Amino acid sequence: MRGKILFATGLAVGYVLGTRAGRERYEQLKRSALGFWNDPRVQHRVDQVEDFVKEKAPEVADFVTDGAKKVVGAVSGKSDATKPAPKSTTKTASKTPAKKSTTGSSTTRASTSRSS
């Protein structure tokens, strides 16, 4: 979906910049874009997305911070640089039996917990 929106935006910008219709067509497109943006339905969706981002931002920040600590520890070769290392090995140990299990539900739960 994001790729489609970016593509449509690129087309619109390219058309505006490349048009030979002049200022009148530019003003018409500008009015149309502002009308779309100020539509209550669009603004409702914008508000929903803002709320979602505000809700998920702390989780993303924690995930990125933990990942960065792991990378720094791996690159520097210092095991003390990553405090969550024991926590990580505990997770791996608990996931190992689920991977070896022949039932699909255990494997699905293990992969689902990794993506969360």
N, C-alpha and C positions, 0 to 999 in steps of 0.2 A: 504494500500500500504506500509506504513512504517513497519508494522508487517512482511510483506512478505520479505522486504529487510533485516530486522534484522534476520529473520529466515535463509535466504540464506547466509548471512554473517556468522552466527553461524555455519552453516553446513560447509562452506569453512574453517573456522578457526579450527573446530573440525577435519576435514579431514587432514588439514596440520599438526596439532599437533599429530594426531593419526596414520598417515601413516607410513607404514613400507618400503616404497619405497626409503626413504633416501633423501639425499641432492639434488640429481638430480631432483627428482619429485618436491621438494620444490622450486628449482630454476625455473623449468618450470612453476609452478603455479604463482610464483612471476612475471615472465616475462609477463604472460598472464594478470594478474591483472593490471600491469603497462601499458600494451598496451591498456586495456579497459579504464583505468582512463585517459590516455593521448589522447584518441580518440577525435577529434574535436567536434563530436556531443555530447559527454558526457560533455565536457568542456563548450559547449554552454549552455546546461541545467544547469550546475553548476552556470554559470554567471547569468542566469535568476533567479535562486533561491536566489542567493546573493542579486540581485537588489530588489527582492520582500521582502526579510527580512529587508533590509535597509529601504525600504519604510514603512513597517508596524511596525517596532520596536518602534517608538515613541508612536503609538497608544496603543500597548501592554503595554508599560511602564506606560502610563497614567492609563490604565484600572487596572493594578496590583496595582498601588499606591492608587487609589481610593478605591479598594477593601480592601487593607491593612488598610487604615484609618478607614473604616467602621468596620472592625473586631476589631481593637484596641478600637474603641469607644464602641462597643458592649461588649467587654470583661471587659474594665475598668469601664463601666457604666457612663462615662462622655459624655454628649451630645456635649460639646464644643470641644472634641477631633476630631470630624468629621465636618469640615467646610462645606462639600457638603451636609449635612443632609437636609437643606431646599430645595435644588435642587432635592434631591431624593424624598422627599414627593410630590413635584410638579409633578414629572414624574408619581408617583403612582396615584395621583389624576386624571391626564389626561388619564391614561390607564384604570382606573376603568370603565368608560362608554363604552369603546371599548370592554371590556370583557363581559359586560352584553348585548351587542348588539346581535341580533339573526342573523345578516348577517355574512357570513364567511369572507368577505373582511376586515371588521374592526378588527376582531380577528387576522387575518393573519398579518395585519399591526402592531398591538400591539406586536405580538410575534416576528416579524421581527425586530422591533426597539429595542427590548430587546437584541437580539443576536448581533446587530451591535456594 
